[in-house]
Amino acid sequence: MAAALILTRYAIAKDEPCDEDGNTCKNGATCIKVKQKAKTQNLCICKPQFTGWDCSVPLDFCKTHCKSYRKDISCQQALCNQGTCVNSQEYPYYTCNCGPFFSGQNCEMEYNPCSQQATNPCDHGTCLFIRGTNQVICQCHTGWTANLNQQIMKLTWNGTDIFVSPPCTEPVKRGITGAAPILTPKTKAVWYVIFILSLALLLWRLAAVIHAAIAKITNNTQ
């Protein structure tokens, strides 16, 4: 864009190469010869990652292509979602070092044992990853629990040690035999309906028996 604005002020001198003695373009810039009125001079067309009249000033894309929204987070951290921004020679001329727990061009995707079901170490439980302490907490689903004899496990994730609470591998046992079923909210609702219907049927039968008994007593007294 800057080069286009500059060229509108000059006319390109066709078939006239840049003067080698006066060619000061650096960092692989393209040198063209331009003419303004009767005067000709060399002009440097910089590659995207450089600027300046001789293209000697590198552009810091980690600073010019981001904006800090919090005082405690730098511009580079904001661009890479608090990862580390590094300038690059290839488009988009910066890369993000996301660390072990994020991925994506701007570290926008979480990458930990809890981010995908395939890597969930909790089995029958909800996986919660605690950043900062590198801990995985397993919250067991209804009807499941952790083995009380199992200790915290240490796993290596993307070159970093993480600590996982015991997974939810043991079914909850209730009743004298330990075989009583575990009722989920849905099955509880079904059993409540069955209980109410059974109670209504029992009361109806009881009322019928009482009515028949009263009728028999009345007939005997007549």
VOPAGU-2260 file (C-alpha; in pm, 1 decimal, decimal comma):
REM VOPAGU-2260
SITE   aa  ch    i         X         Y         Z
SITE  MET   A    0       0,0       0,0       0,0
SITE  ALA   A    1     279,9     240,4      90,6
SITE  ALA   A    2     465,7     150,8    -230,2
SITE  ALA   A    3     154,3     220,7    -436,9
SITE  LEU   A    4     117,0     562,0    -279,0
SITE  ILE   A    5     480,3     642,0    -350,6
SITE  LEU   A    6     459,5     532,0    -713,9
SITE  THR   A    7     169,5     769,5    -779,5
SITE  ARG   A    8     414,6    1054,0    -727,6
SITE  TYR   A    9     670,9     912,8    -970,8
SITE  ALA   A   10     686,1     769,8   -1320,7
SITE  ILE   A   11     870,4     442,0   -1373,6
SITE  ALA   A   12    1164,3     487,0   -1611,9
SITE  LYS   A   13    1122,7     193,9   -1854,2
SITE  ASP   A   14    1424,1      -6,0   -1969,1
SITE  GLU   A   15    1647,9     174,7   -1724,6
SITE  PRO   A   16    1789,4     -53,6   -1455,4
SITE  CYS   A   17    1877,3      75,7   -1113,0
SITE  ASP   A   18    2218,4     225,3   -1079,6
SITE  GLU   A   19    2428,9     -36,4    -906,7
SITE  ASP   A   20    2635,0     227,1    -732,6
SITE  GLY   A   21    2325,1     390,8    -595,5
SITE  ASN   A   22    2132,6      70,2    -518,1
SITE  THR   A   23    2106,2      65,2    -140,9
SITE  CYS   A   24    1806,0    -168,0    -120,6
SITE  LYS   A   25    1846,7    -438,1     145,3
SITE  ASN   A   26    1684,3    -759,7     263,3
SITE  GLY   A   27    1594,2    -880,4     -84,3
SITE  ALA   A   28    1402,3    -567,4    -182,0
SITE  THR   A   29    1329,6    -492,4    -548,1
SITE  CYS   A   30    1500,0    -184,5    -691,6
SITE  ILE   A   31    1322,8      14,3    -960,7
SITE  LYS   A   32    1421,7     335,3   -1131,0
SITE  VAL   A   33    1167,5     616,0   -1112,6
SITE  LYS   A   34    1154,0     960,0   -1266,5
SITE  GLN   A   35    1004,8    1276,6   -1128,5
SITE  LYS   A   36    1015,7    1555,7   -1382,7
SITE  ALA   A   37    1374,6    1551,2   -1516,0
SITE  LYS   A   38    1527,6    1372,0   -1220,7
SITE  THR   A   39    1563,0     994,2   -1189,9
SITE  GLN   A   40    1643,8     794,5    -878,0
SITE  ASN   A   41    1633,1     445,4    -736,3
SITE  LEU   A   42    1332,1     330,0    -532,8
SITE  CYS   A   43    1319,3      24,1    -307,0
SITE  ILE   A   44    1006,8    -196,4    -302,8
SITE  CYS   A   45    1033,2    -378,3      29,8
SITE  LYS   A   46     924,6    -727,2     114,0
SITE  PRO   A   47     620,4    -733,1     349,5
SITE  GLN   A   48     829,0    -786,6     662,8
SITE  PHE   A   49    1057,2    -482,9     609,0
SITE  THR   A   50    1015,0    -108,2     577,5
SITE  GLY   A   51    1221,7     208,1     540,9
SITE  TRP   A   52    1361,6     379,3     228,6
SITE  ASP   A   53    1627,0     109,6     192,0
SITE  CYS   A   54    1410,8    -169,6     349,3
SITE  SER   A   55    1655,1    -203,0     638,1
SITE  VAL   A   56    1395,9    -174,4     917,3
SITE  PRO   A   57    1228,7    -505,9    1010,3
SITE  LEU   A   58     857,9    -489,4    1090,5
SITE  ASP   A   59     754,9    -643,3    1422,1
SITE  PHE   A   60     427,7    -815,0    1331,0
SITE  CYS   A   61     388,2    -923,4    1691,0
SITE  LYS   A   62     332,9    -558,4    1781,4
SITE  THR   A   63     179,6    -403,8    1471,1
SITE  HIS   A   64     -93,9    -666,2    1422,6
SITE  CYS   A   65    -238,0    -689,3    1770,7
SITE  LYS   A   66    -397,9    -484,3    2042,8
SITE  SER   A   67    -373,1    -526,3    2418,8
SITE  TYR   A   68    -706,8    -519,9    2597,4
SITE  ARG   A   69    -575,4    -565,4    2951,9
SITE  LYS   A   70    -295,5    -387,5    3131,7
SITE  ASP   A   71    -145,9    -712,6    3262,1
SITE  ILE   A   72    -136,0    -876,8    2915,1
SITE  SER   A   73     107,2    -752,1    2651,8
SITE  CYS   A   74      18,5    -703,3    2287,2
SITE  GLN   A   75     214,1   -1014,1    2189,8
SITE  GLN   A   76      31,8   -1223,4    2449,5
SITE  ALA   A   77    -306,6   -1094,4    2330,9
SITE  LEU   A   78    -227,6   -1188,4    1970,1
SITE  CYS   A   79    -133,3   -1543,7    2071,0
SITE  ASN   A   80    -389,8   -1593,2    2349,2
SITE  GLN   A   81    -114,1   -1545,0    2608,1
SITE  GLY   A   82     125,9   -1765,4    2411,3
SITE  THR   A   83     459,6   -1634,3    2283,3
SITE  CYS   A   84     465,8   -1445,1    1953,0
SITE  VAL   A   85     771,9   -1481,3    1726,0
SITE  ASN   A   86     830,4   -1295,4    1399,0
SITE  SER   A   87     858,7   -1516,4    1089,8
SITE  GLN   A   88     986,9   -1484,1     731,8
SITE  GLU   A   89     670,9   -1645,8     592,1
SITE  TYR   A   90     308,8   -1525,3     581,4
SITE  PRO   A   91     144,4   -1415,6     810,2
SITE  TYR   A   92     498,9   -1319,9     921,3
SITE  TYR   A   93     453,9   -1429,6    1281,6
SITE  THR   A   94     410,4   -1759,1    1462,3
SITE  CYS   A   95     273,4   -1840,1    1804,5
SITE  ASN   A   96     447,0   -2072,0    2048,0
SITE  CYS   A   97     136,9   -2195,8    2227,6
SITE  GLY   A   98     296,1   -2407,6    2498,5
SITE  PRO   A   99     170,3   -2755,1    2593,1
SITE  PHE   A  100    -198,1   -2674,9    2648,5
SITE  PHE   A  101    -308,6   -2471,7    2342,9
SITE  SER   A  102    -293,4   -2507,9    1963,0
SITE  GLY   A  103    -397,5   -2321,1    1649,2
SITE  GLN   A  104    -245,3   -2028,2    1460,1
SITE  ASN   A  105    -324,6   -1791,2    1747,4
SITE  CYS   A  106    -337,4   -2053,1    2024,5
SITE  GLU   A  107    -715,7   -2023,6    2017,2
SITE  MET   A  108    -787,6   -2394,6    2076,7
SITE  GLU   A  109    -748,1   -2568,0    2410,9
SITE  TYR   A  110    -523,8   -2874,0    2397,2
SITE  ASN   A  111    -529,0   -3075,6    2717,6
SITE  PRO   A  112    -650,7   -3419,6    2830,2
SITE  CYS   A  113   -1000,4   -3279,6    2890,6
SITE  SER   A  114   -1043,6   -3104,1    2553,8
SITE  GLN   A  115   -1130,9   -3424,8    2365,2
SITE  GLN   A  116   -1335,7   -3725,5    2470,0
SITE  ALA   A  117   -1075,5   -3958,7    2319,9
SITE  THR   A  118    -812,6   -3836,2    2568,4
SITE  ASN   A  119   -1043,8   -3811,8    2870,5
SITE  PRO   A  120    -867,1   -4002,9    3152,2
SITE  CYS   A  121   -1173,8   -3998,0    3380,3
SITE  ASP   A  122   -1364,2   -4287,3    3213,2
SITE  HIS   A  123   -1719,1   -4248,4    3353,3
SITE  GLY   A  124   -1666,2   -3892,5    3474,5
SITE  THR   A  125   -1642,9   -3527,1    3371,7
SITE  CYS   A  126   -1284,5   -3413,0    3314,9
SITE  LEU   A  127   -1179,3   -3073,7    3454,0
SITE  PHE   A  128    -834,3   -2936,7    3371,2
SITE  ILE   A  129    -686,3   -2681,9    3614,8
SITE  ARG   A  130    -435,9   -2457,4    3436,6
SITE  GLY   A  131    -148,3   -2330,1    3645,0
SITE  THR   A  132    -129,6   -2641,7    3861,8
SITE  ASN   A  133    -152,2   -2887,7    3567,0
SITE  GLN   A  134    -413,5   -3097,0    3745,9
SITE  VAL   A  135    -700,7   -3305,7    3612,0
SITE  ILE   A  136    -999,6   -3344,8    3843,7
SITE  CYS   A  137   -1249,2   -3624,1    3772,0
SITE  GLN   A  138   -1612,0   -3559,4    3870,4
SITE  CYS   A  139   -1784,8   -3898,2    3855,0
SITE  HIS   A  140   -2116,8   -3945,3    3679,2
SITE  THR   A  141   -2418,3   -4079,3    3868,1
SITE  GLY   A  142   -2365,9   -4443,7    3957,2
SITE  TRP   A  143   -1986,4   -4434,6    3932,1
SITE  THR   A  144   -1705,3   -4366,6    4175,0
SITE  ALA   A  145   -1327,5   -4380,3    4194,1
SITE  ASN   A  146   -1129,6   -4666,6    4341,5
SITE  LEU   A  147   -1037,3   -4544,6    4689,0
SITE  ASN   A  148    -717,5   -4749,2    4681,5
SITE  GLN   A  149    -593,9   -4583,4    4362,0
SITE  GLN   A  150    -357,1   -4288,5    4394,0
SITE  ILE   A  151    -308,2   -3975,1    4185,7
SITE  MET   A  152    -150,0   -4058,3    3849,8
SITE  LYS   A  153     124,8   -3862,9    3674,7
SITE  LEU   A  154     100,5   -3839,4    3296,9
SITE  THR   A  155     321,6   -3669,6    3038,9
SITE  TRP   A  156     123,8   -3439,6    2809,6
SITE  ASN   A  157     305,7   -3270,6    2521,9
SITE  GLY   A  158     630,0   -3289,5    2719,4
SITE  THR   A  159     477,8   -3158,0    3044,8
SITE  ASP   A  160     384,7   -3354,9    3357,4
SITE  ILE   A  161      20,0   -3341,1    3465,2
SITE  PHE   A  162    -145,7   -3498,6    3767,7
SITE  VAL   A  163    -476,2   -3687,2    3735,7
SITE  SER   A  164    -709,7   -3772,6    4021,4
SITE  PRO   A  165    -831,2   -4137,3    4033,7
SITE  PRO   A  166   -1065,6   -4209,1    3740,1
SITE  CYS   A  167   -1429,2   -4311,0    3779,9
SITE  THR   A  168   -1397,9   -4683,4    3709,8
SITE  GLU   A  169   -1601,4   -4841,3    3992,3
SITE  PRO   A  170   -1984,0   -4875,9    3978,1
SITE  VAL   A  171   -2156,3   -4761,0    4296,2
SITE  LYS   A  172   -2295,0   -5055,9    4496,0
SITE  ARG   A  173   -2600,4   -5015,9    4720,0
SITE  GLY   A  174   -2821,7   -5237,0    4927,7
SITE  ILE   A  175   -2733,6   -5543,7    5134,7
SITE  THR   A  176   -2615,2   -5743,6    4834,3
SITE  GLY   A  177   -2458,9   -5444,3    4662,2
SITE  ALA   A  178   -2675,9   -5510,9    4357,6
SITE  ALA   A  179   -2942,2   -5242,6    4409,2
SITE  PRO   A  180   -2985,8   -5037,0    4090,9
SITE  ILE   A  181   -2865,8   -4678,2    4071,7
SITE  LEU   A  182   -3152,4   -4451,5    3972,0
SITE  THR   A  183   -3082,7   -4170,5    3732,0
SITE  PRO   A  184   -3315,8   -3865,8    3724,2
SITE  LYS   A  185   -3505,9   -4019,3    3429,1
SITE  THR   A  186   -3550,8   -4360,5    3591,4
SITE  LYS   A  187   -3649,9   -4191,1    3917,9
SITE  ALA   A  188   -3932,2   -4008,9    3738,3
SITE  VAL   A  189   -4052,1   -4337,5    3587,7
SITE  TRP   A  190   -4050,8   -4510,6    3925,0
SITE  TYR   A  191   -4237,2   -4218,8    4086,9
SITE  VAL   A  192   -4513,0   -4254,9    3826,2
SITE  ILE   A  193   -4529,2   -4630,9    3882,5
SITE  PHE   A  194   -4543,2   -4576,3    4260,9
SITE  ILE   A  195   -4828,2   -4324,3    4237,5
SITE  LEU   A  196   -5028,6   -4549,3    4003,6
SITE  SER   A  197   -4970,0   -4851,1    4230,5
SITE  LEU   A  198   -5074,9   -4651,1    4536,4
SITE  ALA   A  199   -5390,8   -4530,4    4360,2
SITE  LEU   A  200   -5475,7   -4889,9    4260,5
SITE  LEU   A  201   -5417,7   -5009,7    4617,2
SITE  LEU   A  202   -5642,8   -4740,5    4759,6
SITE  TRP   A  203   -5912,6   -4823,8    4505,2
SITE  ARG   A  204   -5899,6   -5193,1    4597,4
SITE  LEU   A  205   -5902,0   -5110,5    4967,2
SITE  ALA   A  206   -6204,0   -4885,0    4921,6
SITE  ALA   A  207   -6383,5   -5164,9    4736,3
SITE  VAL   A  208   -6310,3   -5413,3    5016,7
SITE  ILE   A  209   -6429,1   -5170,4    5282,8
SITE  HIS   A  210   -6746,2   -5096,5    5084,7
SITE  ALA   A  211   -6817,7   -5468,9    5046,3
SITE  ALA   A  212   -6761,0   -5527,9    5418,9
SITE  ILE   A  213   -6996,7   -5248,2    5515,8
SITE  ALA   A  214   -7262,1   -5380,5    5277,8
SITE  LYS   A  215   -7232,7   -5732,0    5429,0
SITE  ILE   A  216   -7266,4   -5600,5    5782,5
SITE  THR   A  217   -7573,6   -5399,5    5684,2
SITE  ASN   A  218   -7742,0   -5704,5    5527,4
SITE  ASN   A  219   -7677,4   -5918,1    5836,9
SITE  THR   A  220   -7841,3   -5666,7    6068,8
SITE  GLN   A  221   -8160,4   -5651,3    5868,0
